[in-house]
């Protein structure tokens, strides 16, 4: 797999740096993913996805202080592992919604929720997708969307409120 990753990098210097990072942190990242996922093949997928993220954001590597790099890598692999876990459970993680903890019991309810999610204005939907489905922090969302963390928080709150009303209107919330 390492050879595949190396083909995605442009310079020999980047490839050498990536190999060092890969060799130093691969096993540690796999252990973290395995604690979350419990299945070896899922943990390996999470690590591979994490390294793809590293490559996509490789320009950031040089700006991250050496002592913070392991935390950054572990954070990425945790997010990837949690995404795999959520997909395997086939549920939308709603645990952080104020009082909305009802799980979706069948495919039709899930599809109805997805359709309601699509009805949200793009500004709210983008923030909620990154926050709830992908698990990004407000800071990461702000960086990706080019807005302030306050705006992220505000959009998330308004989006949740609107989605909650849509869900209740459809009778998916008891």
Backbone as CSV, one residue per row, in Angstrom:
resi,resn,N_x,N_y,N_z,CA_x,CA_y,CA_z,C_x,C_y,C_z
1,UNK,0.817,-1.190,0.000,0.000,0.000,0.000,0.865,1.260,0.000
2,UNK,2.000,1.179,0.644,2.887,2.329,0.708,3.278,2.797,-0.689
3,UNK,3.537,1.861,-1.574,3.921,2.213,-2.948,2.817,3.015,-3.632
4,UNK,1.568,2.634,-3.391,0.439,3.378,-3.960,0.422,4.817,-3.453
5,UNK,0.597,4.983,-2.146,0.602,6.331,-1.573,1.717,7.174,-2.175
6,UNK,2.864,6.577,-2.366,4.020,7.318,-2.878,3.789,7.837,-4.296
7,UNK,2.986,7.115,-5.071,2.700,7.582,-6.429,1.865,8.853,-6.437
8,UNK,1.222,9.143,-5.332,0.358,10.316,-5.244,1.125,11.591,-4.872
9,UNK,2.365,11.441,-4.495,3.182,12.588,-4.099,4.059,13.025,-5.265
10,UNK,4.345,14.326,-5.320,5.015,14.883,-6.484,6.538,14.831,-6.428
11,UNK,7.129,15.106,-5.296,8.586,15.212,-5.253,9.199,14.092,-4.409
12,UNK,10.487,13.871,-4.652,11.214,12.866,-3.867,11.261,13.271,-2.396
13,UNK,11.373,14.559,-2.141,11.407,15.055,-0.757,10.096,14.720,-0.036
14,UNK,8.962,14.932,-0.718,7.664,14.591,-0.127,7.561,13.092,0.119
15,UNK,8.038,12.309,-0.842,7.978,10.846,-0.696,8.814,10.381,0.498
16,UNK,10.004,10.940,0.644,10.863,10.570,1.769,10.205,10.952,3.093
17,UNK,9.650,12.134,3.150,8.980,12.588,4.384,7.779,11.689,4.692
18,UNK,7.018,11.346,3.659,5.851,10.493,3.861,6.265,9.116,4.367
19,UNK,7.317,8.542,3.784,7.794,7.221,4.224,8.173,7.264,5.700
20,UNK,8.854,8.322,6.116,9.219,8.452,7.534,7.983,8.503,8.421
21,UNK,7.018,9.292,8.019,5.772,9.407,8.795,5.047,8.065,8.814
22,UNK,4.942,7.437,7.662,4.251,6.158,7.552,4.896,5.107,8.453
23,UNK,6.198,4.985,8.354,6.898,3.975,9.149,6.816,4.260,10.642
24,UNK,6.849,5.521,11.004,6.844,5.874,12.422,5.460,5.747,13.059
25,UNK,4.395,6.038,12.333,3.074,6.135,12.944,2.053,5.099,12.479
26,UNK,2.358,4.342,11.453,1.388,3.398,10.902,0.836,2.437,11.954
27,UNK,1.691,1.764,12.682,1.248,0.773,13.677,0.433,1.425,14.789
28,UNK,0.874,2.590,15.229,0.148,3.302,16.294,-1.251,3.696,15.824
29,UNK,-1.336,4.176,14.594,-2.635,4.547,14.037,-3.536,3.320,13.901
30,UNK,-2.956,2.200,13.521,-3.733,0.974,13.382,-4.274,0.509,14.732
31,UNK,-3.465,0.622,15.781,-3.931,0.243,17.130,-5.106,1.121,17.561
32,UNK,-5.022,2.407,17.291,-6.115,3.320,17.650,-7.384,2.937,16.891
33,UNK,-7.256,2.702,15.599,-8.413,2.327,14.786,-9.000,0.997,15.241
34,UNK,-8.137,0.058,15.609,-8.599,-1.259,16.048,-9.387,-1.173,17.354
35,UNK,-8.983,-0.265,18.244,-9.745,-0.085,19.493,-11.146,0.419,19.217
36,UNK,-11.312,1.211,18.187,-12.627,1.760,17.857,-13.456,0.750,17.071
37,UNK,-12.835,0.080,16.125,-13.574,-0.755,15.178,-13.621,-2.232,15.530
38,UNK,-12.624,-2.737,16.223,-12.538,-4.125,16.681,-12.286,-5.153,15.582
39,UNK,-12.418,-4.797,14.322,-12.141,-5.724,13.222,-10.898,-5.236,12.494
40,UNK,-9.968,-6.152,12.280,-8.689,-5.801,11.674,-8.850,-5.159,10.306
41,UNK,-9.696,-5.741,9.459,-9.830,-5.188,8.100,-10.444,-3.791,8.126
42,UNK,-11.351,-3.523,9.057,-11.910,-2.177,9.180,-10.849,-1.197,9.670
43,UNK,-10.031,-1.636,10.620,-8.959,-0.781,11.137,-7.966,-0.444,10.023
44,UNK,-7.638,-1.434,9.203,-6.726,-1.193,8.083,-7.330,-0.192,7.094
45,UNK,-8.633,-0.317,6.844,-9.312,0.648,5.967,-9.236,2.056,6.543
46,UNK,-9.458,2.177,7.839,-9.406,3.487,8.485,-8.018,4.106,8.360
47,UNK,-6.988,3.294,8.546,-5.610,3.797,8.438,-5.319,4.215,7.000
48,UNK,-5.744,3.408,6.048,-5.530,3.772,4.643,-6.249,5.072,4.308
49,UNK,-7.484,5.202,4.749,-8.234,6.437,4.512,-7.550,7.622,5.179
50,UNK,-7.026,7.400,6.363,-6.328,8.473,7.079,-5.088,8.910,6.308
51,UNK,-4.335,7.956,5.798,-3.143,8.330,5.028,-3.513,9.016,3.720
52,UNK,-4.649,8.674,3.153,-5.116,9.419,1.973,-5.402,10.873,2.347
53,UNK,-6.019,11.062,3.520,-6.262,12.424,4.001,-4.946,13.163,4.219
54,UNK,-3.969,12.468,4.764,-2.652,13.075,4.989,-2.069,13.535,3.663
55,UNK,-2.170,12.697,2.652,-1.631,13.066,1.339,-2.386,14.261,0.757
56,UNK,-3.696,14.267,0.910,-4.487,15.385,0.377,-4.140,16.703,1.068
57,UNK,-3.658,16.629,2.288,-3.311,17.834,3.061,-1.827,17.845,3.398
58,UNK,-1.030,17.278,2.503,0.388,17.112,2.803,1.117,18.441,2.982
59,UNK,0.609,19.479,2.352,1.246,20.791,2.510,1.163,21.291,3.955
60,UNK,0.206,20.794,4.713,0.065,21.181,6.116,1.140,20.546,7.005
61,UNK,1.659,19.407,6.585,2.620,18.655,7.399,3.782,19.530,7.829
62,UNK,4.316,20.306,6.912,5.487,21.121,7.238,5.157,22.252,8.205
63,UNK,3.883,22.609,8.328,3.503,23.682,9.245,3.153,23.174,10.637
64,UNK,3.015,21.857,10.779,2.650,21.279,12.072,3.924,21.019,12.872
65,UNK,3.994,21.552,14.096,5.167,21.272,14.932,5.320,19.764,15.166
66,UNK,6.553,19.311,15.218,6.845,17.874,15.355,6.103,17.224,16.518
67,UNK,6.009,17.936,17.644,5.360,17.347,18.809,3.841,17.235,18.645
68,UNK,3.260,17.976,17.692,1.818,17.922,17.459,1.433,16.947,16.358
69,UNK,2.380,16.543,15.531,2.083,15.658,14.404,1.399,14.357,14.827
70,UNK,1.878,13.670,15.869,1.187,12.424,16.248,-0.282,12.650,16.618
71,UNK,-0.573,13.756,17.285,-1.953,14.048,17.674,-2.817,14.323,16.446
72,UNK,-2.237,15.022,15.473,-2.940,15.320,14.232,-3.260,14.021,13.497
73,UNK,-2.285,13.126,13.395,-2.477,11.849,12.706,-3.498,10.972,13.426
74,UNK,-3.414,10.925,14.736,-4.358,10.120,15.520,-5.769,10.680,15.379
75,UNK,-5.887,11.986,15.348,-7.190,12.613,15.166,-7.799,12.215,13.822
76,UNK,-6.986,12.226,12.793,-7.475,11.844,11.469,-7.926,10.386,11.457
77,UNK,-7.119,9.490,12.013,-7.486,8.070,11.982,-8.715,7.809,12.859
78,UNK,-8.858,8.527,13.955,-10.070,8.377,14.777,-11.307,8.781,13.981
79,UNK,-11.222,9.916,13.290,-12.355,10.361,12.480,-12.692,9.345,11.394
80,UNK,-11.678,8.816,10.750,-11.912,7.815,9.705,-12.532,6.544,10.303
81,UNK,-12.047,6.126,11.447,-12.590,4.932,12.103,-14.037,5.155,12.519
82,UNK,-14.330,6.328,13.044,-15.703,6.624,13.443,-16.639,6.676,12.245
83,UNK,-16.144,7.176,11.119,-16.978,7.183,9.909,-17.288,5.755,9.466
84,UNK,-16.303,4.884,9.525,-16.523,3.478,9.163,-17.508,2.842,10.135
85,UNK,-17.352,3.132,11.414,-18.257,2.589,12.426,-19.690,3.059,12.189
86,UNK,-19.865,4.328,11.906,-21.210,4.874,11.646,-21.828,4.224,10.420
87,UNK,-21.044,4.059,9.381,-21.565,3.440,8.164,-21.960,1.996,8.422
88,UNK,-21.175,1.297,9.228,-21.474,-0.105,9.498,-22.737,-0.265,10.340
89,UNK,-23.035,0.718,11.128,-24.256,0.674,11.947,-25.467,1.143,11.167
90,UNK,-25.207,1.767,10.014,-26.273,2.258,9.137,-27.249,3.178,9.854
91,UNK,-26.697,4.042,10.713,-27.525,5.028,11.380,-26.892,6.393,11.213
92,UNK,-27.707,7.390,11.372,-27.203,8.753,11.393,-26.917,9.092,12.843
93,UNK,-25.708,9.507,13.191,-25.385,9.780,14.589,-26.053,11.055,15.078
94,UNK,-27.071,10.888,15.861,-27.862,12.022,16.313,-27.690,12.301,17.798
95,UNK,-26.750,11.617,18.444,-26.624,11.696,19.886,-26.352,13.093,20.414
96,UNK,-25.790,13.969,19.596,-25.501,15.296,20.112,-26.611,16.295,19.826
97,UNK,-27.716,15.849,19.277,-28.832,16.758,19.064,-29.586,16.878,20.375
98,UNK,-29.948,18.080,20.732,-30.650,18.341,21.990,-31.919,17.496,22.080
99,UNK,-31.849,16.442,22.867,-33.026,15.625,23.134,-33.462,14.720,21.993
100,UNK,-32.788,14.751,20.887,-33.210,13.928,19.748,-32.320,12.705,19.662
101,UNK,-32.729,11.617,20.307,-31.894,10.434,20.375,-32.572,9.214,19.766
102,UNK,-33.670,9.442,19.105,-34.381,8.309,18.515,-33.584,7.749,17.353
103,UNK,-33.352,6.453,17.356,-32.638,5.848,16.231,-33.622,5.554,15.104
104,UNK,-33.128,5.507,13.932,-33.951,5.208,12.767,-34.124,3.694,12.719
105,UNK,-35.376,3.252,12.735,-35.621,1.826,12.894,-35.704,1.054,11.581
106,UNK,-35.969,1.718,10.474,-35.998,0.990,9.211,-35.504,1.868,8.072
107,UNK,-35.340,1.248,6.928,-34.766,1.930,5.771,-35.644,3.082,5.307
108,UNK,-36.950,2.932,5.356,-37.824,4.012,4.885,-37.689,5.251,5.772
109,UNK,-37.557,5.061,7.089,-37.350,6.204,7.976,-36.001,6.844,7.716
110,UNK,-34.991,6.027,7.469,-33.658,6.546,7.169,-33.704,7.384,5.891
111,UNK,-34.334,6.847,4.848,-34.423,7.578,3.583,-35.233,8.858,3.748
112,UNK,-36.273,8.821,4.584,-37.055,10.031,4.839,-36.185,11.083,5.518
113,UNK,-35.347,10.659,6.456,-34.454,11.595,7.137,-33.428,12.175,6.165
114,UNK,-32.903,11.338,5.287,-31.949,11.815,4.280,-32.619,12.864,3.391
115,UNK,-33.844,12.613,2.997,-34.569,13.564,2.153,-34.811,14.883,2.890
116,UNK,-35.136,14.815,4.169,-35.309,16.038,4.965,-33.998,16.801,5.069
117,UNK,-32.929,16.068,5.223,-31.593,16.674,5.304,-31.299,17.442,4.014
118,UNK,-31.700,16.864,2.898,-31.479,17.514,1.587,-32.285,18.807,1.452
119,UNK,-33.369,18.921,2.186,-34.213,20.110,2.105,-33.617,21.313,2.833
120,UNK,-32.635,21.066,3.660,-32.007,22.174,4.379,-31.292,23.104,3.408
121,UNK,-31.268,24.405,3.708,-30.460,25.317,2.889,-29.003,24.872,2.905
122,UNK,-28.314,25.082,1.801,-26.936,24.602,1.633,-26.017,25.056,2.758
123,UNK,-26.170,26.280,3.248,-25.279,26.785,4.295,-25.399,25.960,5.573
124,UNK,-26.613,25.550,5.920,-26.811,24.731,7.112,-26.403,23.292,6.850
125,UNK,-26.803,22.788,5.683,-26.533,21.384,5.362,-25.032,21.102,5.331
126,UNK,-24.257,21.970,4.725,-22.812,21.750,4.641,-22.189,21.658,6.030
127,UNK,-22.579,22.566,6.910,-22.024,22.566,8.265,-22.458,21.299,9.013
128,UNK,-23.729,20.944,8.912,-24.212,19.757,9.628,-23.593,18.468,9.085
129,UNK,-23.408,18.386,7.779,-22.760,17.193,7.215,-21.359,17.030,7.778
130,UNK,-20.608,18.130,7.797,-19.236,18.048,8.303,-19.207,17.765,9.801
131,UNK,-20.118,18.362,10.532,-20.116,18.241,11.988,-20.666,16.882,12.439
132,UNK,-21.817,16.510,11.933,-22.507,15.323,12.429,-22.066,14.055,11.705
133,UNK,-22.015,14.099,10.395,-21.722,12.886,9.644,-20.234,12.580,9.566
134,UNK,-19.412,13.614,9.395,-17.977,13.385,9.252,-17.257,13.512,10.586
135,UNK,-17.794,14.332,11.487,-17.193,14.467,12.807,-16.138,15.546,12.920
136,UNK,-16.148,16.510,12.004,-15.186,17.602,12.085,-15.506,18.522,13.255
137,UNK,-14.484,19.156,13.784,-14.663,20.155,14.828,-15.096,21.466,14.184
138,UNK,-15.583,22.394,15.006,-15.969,23.707,14.493,-14.792,24.395,13.817
139,UNK,-13.616,24.234,14.393,-12.413,24.854,13.831,-12.113,24.291,12.442
140,UNK,-12.212,22.964,12.290,-11.952,22.338,10.993,-12.981,22.783,9.954
141,UNK,-14.243,22.861,10.378,-15.301,23.294,9.463,-15.064,24.740,9.034
142,UNK,-14.732,25.590,10.003,-14.475,26.994,9.701,-13.349,27.118,8.684
143,UNK,-12.315,26.342,8.867,-11.173,26.373,7.952,-11.579,25.921,6.553
144,UNK,-12.343,24.845,6.472,-12.742,24.301,5.168,-13.709,25.222,4.431
145,UNK,-14.599,25.884,5.180,-15.603,26.734,4.537,-15.180,28.199,4.442
146,UNK,-14.091,28.543,5.102,-13.620,29.921,5.060,-14.516,30.876,5.825
147,UNK,-15.070,30.389,6.947,-15.917,31.226,7.802,-15.393,31.131,9.232
148,UNK,-15.941,31.956,10.110,-15.491,31.945,11.503,-16.112,30.764,12.260
149,UNK,-15.493,30.405,13.387,-16.045,29.342,14.233,-17.411,29.749,14.786
150,UNK,-17.581,31.027,15.046,-18.872,31.532,15.528,-19.952,31.293,14.477
151,UNK,-19.609,31.547,13.217,-20.564,31.308,12.134,-20.893,29.823,12.019
152,UNK,-19.897,28.969,12.208,-20.120,27.525,12.169,-21.100,27.125,13.264
153,UNK,-20.848,27.591,14.470,-21.717,27.275,15.598,-23.141,27.760,15.359
154,UNK,-23.252,28.961,14.846,-24.563,29.548,14.578,-25.305,28.753,13.498
155,UNK,-24.611,28.424,12.417,-25.238,27.655,11.336,-25.632,26.267,11.800
156,UNK,-24.801,25.652,12.617,-25.114,24.319,13.130,-26.362,24.373,14.007
157,UNK,-26.433,25.360,14.867,-27.588,25.503,15.748,-28.870,25.748,14.950
158,UNK,-28.795,26.660,14.010,-29.980,26.962,13.185,-30.360,25.760,12.321
159,UNK,-29.360,25.079,11.775,-29.622,23.904,10.952,-30.269,22.784,11.740
160,UNK,-29.768,22.544,12.950,-30.367,21.510,13.817,-31.816,21.855,14.136
161,UNK,-32.039,23.108,14.461,-33.386,23.556,14.800,-34.337,23.346,13.620
162,UNK,-33.903,23.752,12.450,-34.729,23.583,11.258,-34.939,22.105,10.946
163,UNK,-33.894,21.308,11.045,-34.019,19.879,10.778,-34.945,19.213,11.799
164,UNK,-34.831,19.615,13.053,-35.705,19.075,14.097,-37.168,19.351,13.751
165,UNK,-37.463,20.583,13.285,-38.839,20.927,12.893,-39.299,20.083,11.715
166,UNK,-38.421,19.896,10.737,-38.762,19.065,9.583,-39.022,17.621,10.009
167,UNK,-38.179,17.105,10.894,-38.325,15.727,11.383,-39.645,15.570,12.126
168,UNK,-39.930,16.512,13.009,-41.182,16.440,13.762,-42.390,16.559,12.836
169,UNK,-42.283,17.407,11.817,-43.368,17.565,10.852,-43.649,16.296,10.070
170,UNK,-42.643,15.490,9.873,-42.793,14.220,9.163,-43.180,13.077,10.097
171,UNK,-43.209,13.340,11.382,-43.579,12.295,12.339,-42.478,11.297,12.645
172,UNK,-41.240,11.658,12.359,-40.136,10.756,12.668,-39.682,10.896,14.107
173,UNK,-40.094,11.910,14.771,-39.710,12.174,16.167,-40.924,11.962,17.053
174,UNK,-40.738,11.198,18.113,-41.872,10.925,19.006,-41.919,11.912,20.132
